[in-house]
C-alpha cells in the first residue's frame, strides 16, 4: 500500500532531473522508476507518469497527477484527469491543412486584438506529410506515378502554396512534400526515435524524455509497434498541443493482450492484425490502452508489430503499445538511426524500468491470443473487425449480397469483358500504411506475382490494379529483389506514394464496368485498414481487407465469390489449374530475399531528399509574411470562421431545436465527415460550379478541407448514410421539418439557420466510430448543430464535438431513441448545463421532446463532458477560442 506521503516524497524527488549516459551521450532526465508502485505499472502508464512529473506546472500538480496515474494503474481501473504533453505532433495533409488554416486565422484574430501574430506559433515539433491528396487517376501503366503527381500538383496548387507558406512562417514545422510516402510509414522509418528531448524544457541542459506524439490521423498508433506511445486526436486537439496546451485526458484503463506461440507457415502481420481487431472489438476495449506482452511478442518483427498497432482504431482502443526490446533497437539501426542514439535510448528505458519484457505488471484485465492459431484472413464486407478465413470468404460475400437483395445467378454483359456476375472485383489495391510498413508482406506479394507470371496467368481486364508503396524505400526494396517487373506484368505499376484506395482516392473504376455499378454487386480487395461503406469507391458495394499477396491473387481471379482453398486462381499456360497454394511463397523464400536485399542502404537511399520535393513542388511560389494573404477567390483555402461564431457562455442551453438527422448504430466519421469524391449533384459541387470550377477540377473533399464552405456542404453527405428522416432515401438527405420537403442536409440546415432554429442529431451506438476526423466535429457545428444525443460515442469523436462547442449527450443505460419513441419530428429542449466549475452541473440533464400534436416525451441524458478542461473548452465556445484567450 503506497501512502500519500511516500508518493509525494518520491514524486518531488523525481522532479529533480538526474544524468543518464550511454553511447557517448549524456542528458538530464526525470527518472520515475523509484516512485512506489512504478515497477508494477503498465509501461504505458510509466510513460504518462514521467510526462506529468516532468511537465506539471507546480509540485502540487505533479503530485496530484502522478497519484492519479499510480493509483489507477495499481487498481487496474480508469483514473482521474491528467494533462499529457506530447513531444511532437504528426499531421497528414488532409487534416493538417485545416489545422494550419486555423493557425493562420488565429494570427489574424490576434492582430485584431492588437497582439503580436508571431505569438501564435507551434511550440513543439510538427511534421506534416503530404500523403492524402494523390489519386489513382492513372494506373496500370509505366507513367502512372508521374501523371498522378502532375495531376495532384495542378489540382492542389493553392493548398501546396499555403503549406509552403506555413513551413516558412511558423517555427517548429517541417513538411514532407507529395510523392515521398505515407505519414505513418515515414514516422516509423524516419521520425520515431523512442527517446527524444523536451522541446518545452526551460531549465538548463538537454532534457531526455520518452518519444510521444499525437497525430491528426487515427492510425498514428502505428508507432506503438516501436514502443512509442501516441494516438490519433482531432485536428483541434492537435492544434492545442502544437501551441503548448496539454491534452486533457482521464487515466485510461490498460488491458493486457498476452501473445503466446509463433505464426504458422504463410501467416502474415496483416493476419495477426485482423485477428487482434476481431478479438478486441468483441472484448470491448473502447477508450482503453492495450499493452502487448507475453512470449509471442519476441517472435514478431518490428514491422509486424506496427501492422497490429496500426489497426488500433478498428477496435476503438486509444493505443496498442508493444515493448521496446532488442528487435526494436535492431530496426531503429536498420532504418538509419545513429547507433549512439539507440544505445542512449536503451539506457534511458532501462533506467525507467521499461526495457524489454520486464516484471509482471498490473492490468485492468487480460486477453490472450495464440499466434499459432492465426490463419490467412480477410475482413469485410464493410468493417475491419469482421474477419473471415480464406475458406469462408465465398459464404461471407454471398450472405452480404443476398442481404442487399441480389440474385446470385444474375450475369451482366460488359463491353469487351464478357459476362460478369456479382462479386466482380472492380479495384485491387496494394496500399496503406497497414501493410506497406512490413517488408515481408510486400516481398511476398512480389514473389506471388513472379510465380503467377511464370505459370502464364493473366490479369482480369475489369480489375483496376493499384500499387501505392508507403515509402520510396518500399519500392526500392521490391526493385532490388527483382519483383517490380512481375508486379507490373500483372498491372501493378506504382501509381504514387500515398494512401490512395484506403482513403477513397481510387479514381474511377474501369470505364466499361462503371455503367453496371448499380446492376452488379461490385467488390474491392485492398491491403488497407478501412473498408467502411462507400469509402473505397462509390461504385463498390463490398470491400475486403487482406495482405498484399492475397490482393494479387484475387486480382487474378477477378471475383470475391470464390473459395481459393478449393477453387483455382486461374488456368496456367499449360492448361492446368493453378491453385493459391501453388503461388504462395514460403516463409523461407521471403526470409531469403530479405536477407540478401534489405539493409540500411534501402532506407538511406529511399529517404534521400525527403524534404526537397519534386519539380512541381519546388516551382510553387508562396509568401513569407507573418499573416497569410487570403485570396478571396480561392476555393481551396479560406479563413476559418470559428472565432466569429463562438458562443462563450458558462451555462449551455439548447431550446426549440429540431433534428437534422435521426441515425442508427455505428455511424462512422466517414458518414459524417466529407470524404472522397465530390458528387456532381451535391451542394458542394453546386458551390464550386457557381465559382467557375470545372467538373474535372472538383478534386476531393479531403483536398478541399481548407475551405469550410465546401466542407460544410459535404457534412453528412456520404452516399451510404441512412437517415430515418429522409423517408427511405439513402445518402445526404433529410426532411426539412419547416417546409416538409426532402432536401440535401446542407440545404435544410441553411433553412433552419435562416429561421434561427438550432439543431440536434440523434443517433444510436458507437456514434463517430472510425478515423479521427476534425471535420466530423467542425461540419455539424457549421450546420448549426448544438447537441448530439446518442446511445454511445467513440472516444475521439466525442472529444472533437466538445472541442468545437457541440454538446454530447448520452442516453441513459438501456434507453434509445426507439425505446423512448422518438421519431425525429419533435422539438427538443435541453435543460441548462452549468459549466462554470468546469465539470457539468448537473451531470445528468433532462430533455423534453415535443411532438407536432403537443405530446411531450421526457428523458434524461448523461452530459458527456468528462473533464474540467473539456468544460472550460465548451464554455468558451470551443478549444480554439480558449487557446486564443490564453495567448492574448
C-alpha positions, 0 to 999 in steps of 0.5 A: 500500500503506497501512502500519500506521503511516500508518493509525494516524497518520491514524486518531488524527488523525481522532479529533480532531473538526474544524468543518464549516459550511454553511447557517448551521450549524456542528458538530464532526465526525470527518472520515475522508476523509484516512485512506489508502485512504478515497477508494477505499472503498465509501461504505458502508464510509466510513460504518462507518469514521467510526462506529468512529473516532468511537465506539471506546472507546480509540485502540487500538480505533479503530485496530484497527477502522478497519484492519479496515474499510480493509483489507477494503474495499481487498481487496474481501473480508469483514473482521474484527469491528467494533462499529457504533453506530447513531444511532437505532433504528426499531421497528414495533409488532409487534416493538417491543412485545416489545422494550419488554416486555423493557425493562420486565422488565429494570427489574424484574430490576434492582430485584431486584438492588437497582439503580436501574430508571431505569438501564435506559433507551434511550440513543439515539433510538427511534421506534416506529410503530404500523403492524402491528396494523390489519386489513382487517376492513372494506373496500370501503366509505366507513367502512372506515378508521374501523371498522378503527381502532375495531376495532384500538383495542378489540382492542389496548387493553392493548398501546396502554396499555403503549406509552403507558406506555413513551413516558412512562417511558423517555427517548429514545422517541417513538411514532407512534400507529395510523392515521398510516402505515407505519414505513418510509414515515414514516422516509423522509418524516419521520425520515431526515435523512442527517446527524444528531448523536451522541446518545452524544457526551460531549465538548463541542459538537454532534457531526455524524455520518452518519444510521444506524439499525437497525430491528426490521423487515427492510425498514428498508433502505428508507432506503438509497434516501436514502443512509442506511445501516441494516438490519433486526436482531432485536428483541434486537439492537435492544434492545442498541443502544437501551441503548448496546451496539454491534452486533457485526458482521464487515466485510461484503463490498460488491458493486457493482450498476452501473445503466446506461440509463433505464426504458422507457415504463410501467416502474415502481420496483416493476419495477426492484425485482423485477428487482434481487431476481431478479438478486441472489438468483441472484448470491448476495449473502447477508450482503453490502452492495450499493452502487448506482452507475453512470449509471442511478442519476441517472435514478431518483427518490428514491422509486424508489430506496427501492422497490429498497432496500426489497426488500433482504431478498428477496435476503438482502443486509444493505443496498442503499445508493444515493448521496446526490446532488442528487435526494436533497437535492431530496426531503429539501426536498420532504418538509419538511426545513429547507433549512439542514439539507440544505445542512449535510448536503451539506457534511458528505458532501462533506467525507467524500468521499461526495457524489454519484457520486464516484471509482471505488471498490473492490468485492468484485465487480460486477453490472450491470443495464440499466434499459432492459431492465426490463419490467412484472413480477410475482413469485410464486407464493410468493417475491419473487425469482421474477419473471415478465413480464406475458406469462408470468404465465398459464404461471407460475400454471398450472405452480404449480397443476398442481404442487399437483395441480389440474385446470385445467378444474375450475369451482366454483359460488359463491353469487351469483358464478357459476362460478369456476375456479382462479386466482380472485383472492380479495384485491387489495391496494394496500399496503406500504411497497414501493410506497406510498413512490413517488408515481408508482406510486400516481398511476398506479394512480389514473389506471388506475382513472379510465380503467377507470371511464370505459370502464364496467368493473366490479369482480369481486364475489369480489375483496376490494379493499384500499387501505392508503396508507403515509402520510396524505400518500399519500392526500392526494396521490391526493385532490388529483389527483382519483383517490380517487373512481375508486379507490373506484368500483372498491372501493378505499376506504382501509381504514387506514394500515398494512401490512395484506395484506403482513403477513397482516392481510387479514381474511377473504376474501369470505364466499361464496368462503371455503367453496371455499378448499380446492376452488379454487386461490385467488390474491392480487395485492398491491403488497407485498414478501412473498408467502411461503406462507400469509402473505397469507391462509390461504385463498390458495394463490398470491400475486403481487407487482406495482405498484399499477396492475397490482393494479387491473387484475387486480382487474378481471379477477378471475383470475391465469390470464390473459395481459393482453398478449393477453387483455382486462381486461374488456368496456367499456360499449360492448361492446368489449374493453378491453385493459391497454394501453388503461388504462395511463397514460403516463409523461407523464400521471403526470409531469403530475399530479405536477407540478401536485399534489405539493409540500411542502404534501402532506407538511406537511399529511399529517404534521400531528399525527403524534404526537397520535393519534386519539380512541381513542388519546388516551382510553387511560389508562396509568401513569407509574411507573418499573416497569410494573404487570403485570396478571396477567390480561392476555393481551396483555402479560406479563413476559418470562421470559428472565432466569429461564431463562438458562443462563450457562455458558462451555462449551455442551453439548447431550446426549440431545436429540431433534428437534422438527422435521426441515425442508427448504430455505428455511424462512422466519421466517414458518414459524417465527415466529407470524404472522397469524391465530390458528387456532381449533384451535391451542394458542394459541387453546386458551390464550386460550379457557381465559382467557375470550377470545372467538373474535372477540377472538383478534386476531393473533399479531403483536398478541399478541407481548407475551405469550410464552405465546401466542407460544410456542404459535404457534412453528412453527405456520404452516399451510404448514410441512412437517415430515418428522416429522409423517408427511405432515401439513402445518402445526404438527405433529410426532411426539412421539418419547416417546409416538409420537403426532402432536401440535401442536409446542407440545404435544410440546415441553411433553412433552419439557420435562416429561421434561427432554429438550432439543431440536434442529431440523434443517433444510436451506438458507437456514434463517430466510430472510425478515423479521427476526423476534425471535420466530423466535429467542425461540419455539424457545428457549421450546420448549426448543430448544438447537441448530439444525443446518442446511445454511445460515442467513440472516444475521439469523436466525442472529444472533437464535438466538445472541442468545437462547442457541440454538446454530447449527450448520452442516453441513459443505460438501456434507453434509445431513441426507439425505446423512448419513441422518438421519431425525429419530428419533435422539438427538443429542449435541453435543460441548462448545463452549468459549466462554470466549475468546469465539470457539468452541473448537473451531470445528468440533464433532462430533455423534453421532446415535443411532438407536432400534436403537443405530446411531450416525451421526457428523458434524461441524458448523461452530459458527456463532458468528462473533464474540467478542461473539456468544460472550460473548452465548451464554455468558451465556445470551443478549444480554439477560442480558449487557446486564443484567450490564453495567448492574448 
